[in-house]
Amino acid sequence: MLVFSGCKTPKQVTSKPKTPKKELPQRVEKPSPKVSEIEKEIKGEENIPAVQVFKTSPYVMREFRAAWIATVANINWPSKSGLSTKQQQDEAIKLLDFLKDHNYNAVIFQARPQADALYQSNLEPWSFFLSGEVGKAPNPYYDPLNFWIEAAHDRGMELHVWLNPYRAHHSTGGAVAPKSMVKMHPEFMVSLKNGMWWMDPSKQSTQDHSSAVVMDIVKRYDIDGIHFDDYFYPYASYNKGADFPDAESYQAYLKTGGKLTKPDWRRDEVNEFVKRIYKEIKEEKPDVKFGISPFGIWRPGYPKSISGMDQYNELYADAKLWLNKGWIDYFTPQLYWKINQMAQSFPVLLGWWESENTQDRHLWPGINIDFGGDAANVDETINQIMLTRGMIAESKGTVHWSIAPLLKYPNLAKALVDGPYKKQALVPASPWLDEVLPETPSVSTNIVGNKVNISWSHSELGDVSSWVVFYKYGNNWDYKILDRTKNSIEFSHYLKEKEKKDPLTFIGVTAVDKTGNQSSFNEIKIEAK
């Protein structure tokens, strides 16, 4: 955690008024008819196929429930460098099974901790944190990122690839090795006083390289999102309070006629990079989400009661601008403080960020779940989740720093799965990315004794990330969310078999695609015996 010091309150900036939320138009199942076909049908012309009306399913919870899994310094995975392939895979499966069992639906996996790769890359070397040696591939060979992606998807969870765009060498990453990017590309590297190396964010070569890394992952892997954290320019403490060593780059900028002050110039370079990454991802794979988790305070004094580190003038991150412009699909400010911490209050900051969400993107705050394992701090975590549900009702969600406290404090994990995470949830849809619904599954039923077997098929299995099976005993609908590998489920015909009471009366199955769109719902009546 950072230690906060008093800062001068900057001049008040008037924010753009928040646009009202708009109701989404009624959608049709794909293939969607062309506008001209719809017009012909309205006019009554013959031989035009009818538009199938979308039928809404019974209620299913929507909430982004994610945990960060850090690989830098072997914080979360692998537990230490040098483990065998099997040990690494066993640890990964244990973590993913744990999240699935506790009804999480997403994982944010750090695949590039320090200009290196936990995946096969022709751009950067294999990570030190895998083997203890820069550039050493797993033996026996496997691709860790691909393993994580497939294992997460087989458990019905999204996987977002977390990258640090500018950090080149971490102080826990061993000696700077010949295969390190620091040695391979010294022309855009600078050293910091705490032992880290950083890429100069202002240099075109830095931006081109980091962009190439992002797009290489987007093109080659079946990921759900790209995720940047709070490291743009480094925290001042990393260079022991000295200015970032980019004087030469700034002088070169001025010689070309540049007029911006150094702080504005730095921010402008970061802003253009963020905008570029969003644009390039959308041009390649529009359904891959781009998210950023910046430091939780934009500037001290916003809102008035807030004080703390000024990321605008220290990290040169104008995070408010990215949210205002819609250069992200989800925004995860690191609100790592307690509800009643007056100068950095969780709900006060969350409310301010929501007021800046003028493009109606997902606002899923990052929360610190490691305040301790006692009852008061378990209650703090649950209260923050419930506050988020109330304040961001249209797209609920939180991201938890990190998976470690869930394992360290069994009472915390149990309180979540017994409380706010008792019911499974779908990830909220992203209609600005894709509004085309998956086709409705073909469902069949078979009653054998007291069992009702439900099975289904789908013409486009590659479009499906999960299934929702709805079932109704008596007058009450309920649901189960199943991962993409499933195509059947079994229910009891009667909840009370001996008395033949509380029969299963209706069922239905919907398909959910990568961006969270749910197919039309068709209910099927189960005949009593």
Buried (B, 14 or more C-beta within 10 A) or exposed (E): EBEBEEBEEBEEEEEEEEEEEEEEEEBBBBEBBEEEBBEBBEEEEEEBEEBBEBBEBBEBBBBBBBBBBBBBBBBBBBEEBBBEBEEBBEBBBEBBEBBBEBBBBBBBBBBBBBBBBBBBBEBBBBBBBBBBBBBBBBEEEBBBBBBBBEBBBBBBBBBBBBBBBBBBBBBBBBEBBEBBBBBBBEEBBBBBEEEBBBBBBBBEEBBEBBBBBBBBBBEBBEBBBBBBBBBBBBBBBBBEEEEBBBEEBBEEBEEEEBEBEBEEBBBBBBBEBBBBBBEBBBEEBEBBBBBBBBBBBBBBBBEEEBBBBBBBBBBBBBBBBBBBBBBBBBBBBBBBBBBEEEBBBBBBBBBBBBEBBBBBBBBBBBBBBBBEBEEEBBEBBBBBBEBBBEBBEEBBBBBBBBBBBBBEBEEBBEBBBEBBBEBBBBBBBBBEBBBBBBBBBEBEBEBEEBEBEBBBEBEEEEBBBBBBBBBBBEEEBEBBBBBBEBBEBEBBBBEEEEEEEBBBBBBBBBBBBBBBBBBBBBBEEBEEE
